[in-house]
Amino acid sequence: RVENTTNRQVTFCKRRNGLLKKAYEL
């Protein structure tokens, strides 16, 4: 389903952003 793919992309983006924030803080 298209919704599932979009949701997965959003989750991936959020997770990547969180990792970038952690790396930036370090």
C-alpha positions, 0 to 999 in steps of 0.5 A: 500500500502507498500509505505503508510506504509513505509511513515507512519513509516518514519513520525513517526520516524521523529516525535519521533526524534523531541520529543526526541530532545525537551525533550533533550533540556529541 
